[in-house]
């Protein structure tokens, strides 16, 4: 079974940082494009960032460009999202997404508030 377990969410102050992690299993991680998406209360899902299979190429949503960095470890089957300069509008549930079939696991809640 495909498992995508996101972790690392929590409460952060505006301007602060958090690092999200996603442990992947049940598929060939190194051969799969991966993404982070988020969904704020009452809103639809939003692409945060996408990373190529080898980790060389990344695409970011306009709202997070220059603040967030996506990375991956194909040895450990882990996906990461470093979030800096957090804003209240970054508050959402963040999901680790397997791009080929859009499957995702339970998300992790990020709350940015003073």
N, C-alpha and C positions, 0 to 999 in steps of 0.2 A: 504494500500500500504506500502511496505517496504521502509523505508527512512533511509539513513545512511549519516549523515551530518558531514563531517570532518571540523575541524577548528584548528587554532593555528599556521599555517605556516607563513612564512615571511623570512626576511633576517637575517642571523646570521653570525658572524665572525667565522673563523676557531678556534676550541677550545671552542666555545660557546655552549649554550644549548637552546633548545626549547621544549615545551610540546604540543603535539597534542591531541585533544579531538575528539570524535565521538559520536554524539547523535543518538541513534538508536530508531526506532519505527516501528510499524506495524507487529511485530512478537514477539515470546517469547524469549527475549534476553538471559535470564538466562539459557535457554536450548540449546544455540547455541554456537558452537566453533567460535571464531572470530579471525581475522588476520588484520595486517597492511601489505600492499604491497606498492611498489613504482615503478615508471617508469621514467627513465631519458630520456631526448630528444634523439631520434634515437635508443633507446634500448627497449628491451622487459621488461615485468613486472618481478619484483623480490620480493620474499617473504622477508619481514623484520622480522616479528615475528608473532607467533600464540599462543593463550592462550586457555586453557581448559574452559569448561562451568563454573566451580566453581572458576576459577582463580588460582588454585593451581599450575598447570603445564604450562610451557611456553617453546617454541622452538624459537630459533633465527637464522637468517641467519648468515653465517660466517663473513660477512663484518661488522656486527653491534654488535657481541657478546662482552659483557663487557662494551659497551657504551650506549646501548639502553635498556629500560625496558618497557615491556608491562604490563598493568594492566586493571582491569575492576571493575565497580560498578554495581552489579546486582540489586540494589535497584533503582538507578537512570537511569539504562539502558545506561550507558556510557562506552566507551572504551577509553583508554589513551595510549600514547606513549611518554615516557620521553626520550629525546635524548640529550646526553652529549658528550663532546669531539667531536663536529661536525667537519667533514672534507669536503673539496670542493666536493669530490666524493659522498657525501650524497645528493647533489642537485638533486631534483626530485619532481614529483607530488606524494604525499602520499595518499593512499586510505584505507578506512576502508572497510573490506571485510567480508561478511557473508559466512562462510565456506561451509555450506551444499549445497548451490546453486551458490556459487561464485558471488553473486550479490554485487555490490558496488555502492556507491553514488559518487557525485562529489568529487574530490580530493582537497587537499590543497597543494599549492606550497611551498616548502622549498628551499631556495637558501643560500648556504654557500659560502661566498666570503669576502675577505678583501677590 
